[in-house]
Amino acid sequence: PAVQNLRHEIGTADGLLISTPEYARGLPGSLKNALDWLVSSSEFPEKPVAVIHTSPRSVEAHTQLRLVLTTMSARLIDEASITIPLLGKVLDSNQIVSDPAFAGPLRLALANFVAAISSIRK
């Protein structure tokens, strides 16, 4: 039932926003496993996807995630995929959205994501 639920949720979503940490220079196993369950599904191809990282050192996970998503025929929205340098900062969500250094790029990325989804749906 968990895989069916995941497929249903992804199938009904207008787009996916994925944010993940990097573990041992790669994707967390749980995320990779979830994506593996979706590889042959009909819900994922051409699904708009944005990737947001919070560490400038997450290059390996970012690269691996983009490779997996491309293999799955996701529609990667580059204008909405960003890195926000939060490494070493202890901030709650209110502090992040109120700090112009973080909020500006995040708002722009989300606006770009919404615009991309809207243009795809037309």
C-alpha positions as CSV (number, residue, x, y, z in Angstrom):
1,P,0.0,0.0,0.0
2,A,2.9,2.5,0.7
3,V,4.1,2.3,-2.9
4,Q,0.6,2.6,-4.3
5,N,0.0,5.7,-2.0
6,L,3.3,7.2,-3.1
7,R,2.4,6.7,-6.8
8,H,-1.0,8.1,-6.3
9,E,0.3,11.2,-4.5
10,I,2.9,11.8,-7.2
11,G,0.4,11.2,-10.0
12,T,-2.0,13.8,-8.6
13,A,0.7,16.4,-7.8
14,D,1.2,19.2,-10.3
15,G,5.0,19.1,-9.6
16,L,7.5,17.9,-7.0
17,L,9.9,19.9,-5.0
18,I,12.7,17.7,-3.7
19,S,15.2,18.8,-1.0
20,T,17.6,16.2,0.4
21,P,20.7,16.1,2.5
22,E,23.9,14.4,1.3
23,Y,25.1,11.3,3.1
24,A,28.5,9.8,2.4
25,R,28.8,11.8,-0.8
26,G,25.5,10.5,-2.2
27,L,21.8,10.4,-1.9
28,P,20.2,9.0,1.2
29,G,19.2,5.4,0.7
30,S,15.6,6.0,1.7
31,L,15.2,8.6,-1.1
32,K,16.9,6.5,-3.7
33,N,14.8,3.5,-2.7
34,A,11.6,5.6,-3.0
35,L,12.6,6.8,-6.5
36,D,13.5,3.2,-7.5
37,W,10.0,2.2,-6.8
38,L,8.8,4.9,-9.2
39,V,11.2,4.2,-12.1
40,S,8.8,2.1,-14.2
41,S,5.6,3.9,-13.1
42,S,3.5,6.0,-15.4
43,E,3.1,8.8,-12.9
44,F,6.7,10.2,-13.1
45,P,7.5,10.9,-16.7
46,E,7.3,14.6,-17.6
47,K,6.5,15.5,-14.0
48,P,7.9,19.0,-13.2
49,V,10.6,18.7,-10.5
50,A,12.6,21.3,-8.7
51,V,15.6,20.5,-6.5
52,I,16.6,22.7,-3.5
53,H,19.7,22.0,-1.6
54,T,20.8,23.8,1.6
55,S,24.5,23.1,1.5
56,P,26.9,24.2,-1.1
57,R,28.8,21.0,-0.4
58,S,25.9,18.7,-1.6
59,V,27.4,18.5,-5.1
60,E,27.5,14.7,-5.2
61,A,23.9,14.3,-4.0
62,H,22.7,17.0,-6.4
63,T,24.5,15.4,-9.3
64,Q,23.2,11.9,-8.5
65,L,19.6,13.2,-7.9
66,R,19.6,15.0,-11.3
67,L,20.9,11.8,-13.0
68,V,18.2,9.6,-11.4
69,L,15.4,12.1,-12.2
70,T,16.6,12.4,-15.8
71,T,16.6,8.6,-16.1
72,M,13.0,8.7,-14.8
73,S,12.1,11.3,-17.5
74,A,11.3,14.0,-15.0
75,R,11.0,17.5,-16.3
76,L,13.7,19.3,-14.3
77,I,12.9,23.0,-13.8
78,D,16.4,24.5,-13.7
79,E,15.1,28.0,-12.9
80,A,13.5,26.6,-9.7
81,S,16.4,24.4,-8.6
82,I,18.7,26.3,-6.2
83,T,21.2,25.9,-3.4
84,I,20.6,28.0,-0.2
85,P,23.8,28.2,1.9
86,L,22.4,27.2,5.3
87,L,25.3,25.0,6.3
88,G,26.4,25.7,9.8
89,K,23.5,28.0,10.5
90,V,20.9,27.3,13.2
91,L,17.8,29.0,11.8
92,D,14.1,28.0,12.1
93,S,11.8,28.4,9.1
94,N,10.6,31.8,10.2
95,Q,14.2,33.1,10.3
96,I,14.9,31.7,6.9
97,V,11.9,33.3,5.2
98,S,12.5,36.6,6.9
99,D,16.2,36.8,5.9
100,P,16.5,38.5,2.5
101,A,19.7,36.5,1.7
102,F,17.7,33.3,1.9
103,A,14.1,34.4,1.3
104,G,14.8,36.3,-2.0
105,P,16.3,33.3,-3.9
106,L,13.8,30.9,-2.3
107,R,10.8,33.1,-3.4
108,L,12.2,33.5,-6.9
109,A,12.8,29.7,-7.2
110,L,9.2,29.0,-6.0
111,A,7.8,31.6,-8.3
112,N,9.7,30.1,-11.2
113,F,8.4,26.7,-10.3
114,V,4.8,27.8,-10.2
115,A,5.3,29.6,-13.5
116,A,6.8,26.5,-15.1
117,I,4.0,24.3,-13.9
118,S,1.4,26.8,-15.1
119,S,3.0,27.0,-18.6
120,I,3.1,23.2,-18.8
121,R,-0.5,22.8,-17.9
122,K,-1.7,25.2,-20.7
